[in-house]
Every structure is written in structure tokens, then in C-alpha cells.
């Protein structure tokens, strides 16, 4: 009876240790979300444009990932306040003033959020502070 009980107990203990090891402490907001750059983070980078700040803080966002085909290239699409602006070269003309935050979306997340406008290369959305007129 004891020999039969060893395997299930060992299995349960192994599963508990794996669950505890992958858990991590604190919420994602305490650690900082990996796909969002806040205004404070952008300004703290000491850069002047959104492109330069992203290059300094999250350079992988600027590289397209996903499937490529012979008929189309895979690029990261840039959106400003939900409106498509083009590719990552658009970020070079965007100053950090009036930027609320910048969010990166993977190819599948971008397609879900923005539809086929985003493509499979991912998307960067720049949200600005909208001033009431």
C-alpha cells in the first residue's frame, strides 16, 4: 500500500512546486506591463521622439514578427488614437509631448483589435492626451 501511494504523492508535490515557481509575486501593474510604455517611462528615457524612446526601451517592438508571404511584407503598423498612420517610420515624427502611452500588440492581438488593417507583423498604438476645445 505504501509503494502505491508514493507516486501520487510525489506527483502532487511536483505539481505544487511547479505552480509555485511559475507564480511570481505582485501584480502585473507592480512589475510594469511589458507591452505598455507610459508617459513617465517615455520621458524618463531622455529621448525626443516616440521612435527613439521605443528604440531605447523596447527595441523588439520595432521589428515585425509573424508569417511572411511572397505577396506581402510583414511590417509593424502604427496607430494613433485608433487611426492607422503607417509603419514604424511614422514614429520618428511623433514628439513625446501630449503622449499618454504607447502599447504594443502582437500580430494576432493587433488583428483582433484593429482588423486586417494591422496585418500579422504586430501594431503599435500611440494614445495622445486629447484636449477639450
C-alpha positions, 0 to 999 in steps of 0.5 A: 500500500505504501509503494502505491501511494508514493507516486501520487504523492510525489506527483502532487508535490511536483505539481505544487512546486511547479505552480509555485515557481511559475507564480511570481509575486505582485501584480502585473501593474507592480512589475510594469506591463511589458507591452505598455510604455507610459508617459513617465517611462517615455520621458524618463528615457531622455529621448525626443521622439516616440521612435527613439524612446521605443528604440531605447526601451523596447527595441523588439517592438520595432521589428515585425514578427509573424508569417511572411508571404511572397505577396506581402511584407510583414511590417509593424503598423502604427496607430494613433488614437485608433487611426492607422498612420503607417509603419514604424517610420511614422514614429520618428515624427511623433514628439513625446509631448501630449503622449499618454502611452504607447502599447504594443500588440502582437500580430494576432492581438493587433488583428483582433483589435484593429482588423486586417488593417494591422496585418500579422507583423504586430501594431503599435498604438500611440494614445495622445492626451486629447484636449477639450476645445 
